[in-house]
Structures are given as structure tokens and as C-alpha cells.
């Protein structure tokens, strides 16, 4: 906790930041955040290619179209988080579904693994809880099945209630980390669960001003 407070103090020393500088910082954050999160999911885009695409709207030859769609969607989802903060929207199941819908915008089908371990494809169903099981083949070759679709609604209700019961704590770090773990554990959607969990975690961080302050967002023109 002391280390966290120390890092926070170093950030506070840089405040207030000139609006143009702050906007540049948040744009840089969006580019790198998008690259890092999508790279975890297997995107082949480099950081430079991600930045070039998001700034210029031009795709690099030889790279899958899906990687560019995912980059665009993730960047738009980050912009959505800023709107959530400025509108002071609470964290709800509906909000989490909206994030997933943004991540899967324009995606009709997604790669999947059936309960027997066979690789297949299924409809993405953006913003809707899964209706069929989702599984993953682990590094040791075993098959892990996430929360049964029949239990998703109940577990998501419990997760959202827990988040809202703890988000008022002094530091949002633990709340965000636990929320990330549980959303990943439940895997409520057909796709976009990892990216969505990281966005939810950072939304909690932002709400607790662990990364951004509303006053500086306002000065930069985000609000």
C-alpha cells in the first residue's frame, strides 16, 4: 500500500497539467492500452501499426482484418469509459453489456472450443450473455469450462452488487483486481471477456481517480 501511495504522490506532483498536454497523455494511453490488451488476445498488430491505424484509419497490408476491427472497437470502448465517468454512470450489468457490445461491434462469428476440446466457430452475440458453454484448452492440454450459462445472470448480479459495495473503499486497486478476476472467471460472453474485464478494472481505477481526475478530463475537453 505504501508503494501505491508513493507512486500516486509522484503523479500528483505533476498536476495540474496543461490541457493540451493532458489530452496528449490520454491519447497516448488509449493507443498503448488498446495495443496491450489486444496483444494479450493474440492480435498481430505492432504498437506502431496500432497507432497508425487509429490515427490515420489506414490498414497495413498482410494483417488480418479482425485485428483492425478489434483495435477500432477497443479504442471506442475506452472513449466510452470517459463518457461513463463524465456522466457519473454507476456500474451495472447493462453497462458491462454495453462494453462488450462495443468490443464486438461488427463481429458476427468468433473462434471457440467446444466441451470436447474441438476448435469451432460460433455467433458472437455482442452485448448478450452466452447461451452455450465456453471452454478453453489450457497449457497442459486440459479443458477448462467457465461458468455454466444457466448461472451467469445470478453470478453477474452478485458481482455487480459486490463491486458497488466496495467501490467506495479508499483505494480502488483491490476492488478493480477482484472485479477483473471474477468477470474473467465467469466469462459471461461468447467473446471479449478478457478485454472487457480489463476495461472494467480500469473503469474502477478511473472512478477512484487512480489514473485520471475529472477536473483534468474537463479541462482537456473530455467532459
Residue pairs with C-beta under 8 A, 6 or more apart in sequence:
1 171
4 171
4 173
8 210
15 213
15 216
16 215
16 216
16 219
17 25
17 216
19 216
19 219
19 220
19 221
20 220
22 216
22 217
22 219
22 220
23 220
23 221
23 222
26 212
26 217
26 220
26 222
29 211
30 54
30 75
30 78
30 79
31 47
31 50
31 51
31 54
31 75
32 47
33 74
33 78
33 202
34 50
34 54
34 71
34 74
34 75
34 78
35 43
35 45
35 46
35 47
35 50
35 51
35 71
37 74
37 194
37 195
37 198
37 199
38 45
38 50
38 67
38 70
38 71
38 74
38 195
39 45
40 194
41 70
41 194
41 195
43 67
43 70
43 71
44 63
44 64
44 67
45 53
45 60
45 63
45 67
45 68
45 71
49 60
49 63
50 71
52 58
52 60
53 59
53 60
53 68
53 71
53 72
54 71
54 72
54 75
59 65
59 68
66 107
69 105
69 106
69 107
70 103
70 195
73 102
73 103
73 104
73 105
73 106
73 107
74 103
74 195
76 102
76 105
77 99
77 102
77 103
77 195
77 199
78 199
80 98
80 99
80 102
81 99
81 199
81 202
81 203
81 206
82 217
82 222
82 223
84 95
84 203
85 203
85 206
85 207
85 212
85 214
85 217
85 223
86 214
86 217
86 218
86 222
86 223
89 95
90 164
91 160
91 163
91 164
91 167
91 200
91 203
91 204
91 207
92 160
93 156
93 157
93 160
96 156
96 160
96 183
96 188
96 196
96 200
97 127
97 128
97 129
98 127
99 196
99 199
99 200
100 126
100 127
100 189
100 192
100 196
101 126
101 127
103 126
103 191
103 192
103 195
103 196
103 199
104 110
104 124
104 125
104 126
104 127
104 189
104 191
104 192
105 126
107 124
107 126
107 191
108 123
108 124
109 121
109 122
109 123
109 124
110 121
110 122
110 123
110 124
110 190
110 191
111 119
111 120
111 121
112 119
112 120
112 121
112 122
112 134
112 135
112 190
113 119
113 120
113 134
113 135
113 136
113 137
113 143
114 120
114 135
115 133
115 135
115 143
115 145
116 143
117 135
117 137
117 143
122 132
122 190
123 190
124 190
124 191
125 131
125 189
125 190
126 192
127 189
128 189
128 190
129 149
129 152
129 153
129 156
129 188
129 189
130 149
130 152
130 187
130 188
130 189
130 190
131 149
132 149
132 190
133 145
133 146
133 148
133 149
134 145
134 146
134 187
134 190
134 193
135 143
135 144
135 145
135 146
136 143
136 144
136 146
137 143
137 144
138 144
146 185
146 186
146 187
147 155
147 185
147 186
147 187
147 188
152 186
152 188
155 182
155 186
155 188
156 186
156 188
159 179
159 182
159 183
159 186
162 178
162 179
162 182
163 175
163 179
163 204
166 174
166 175
166 178
167 175
167 204
167 207
167 208
169 175
171 208
171 210
172 204
172 205
172 207
172 208
172 210
173 205
173 208
173 210
175 204
175 208
176 200
176 201
176 202
176 204
176 205
176 208
176 210
177 201
179 197
179 200
179 201
179 204
180 197
180 198
180 200
180 201
181 197
183 193
183 196
183 197
183 200
184 193
184 194
184 197
187 193
189 196
202 211
205 211
206 212
214 223
217 223
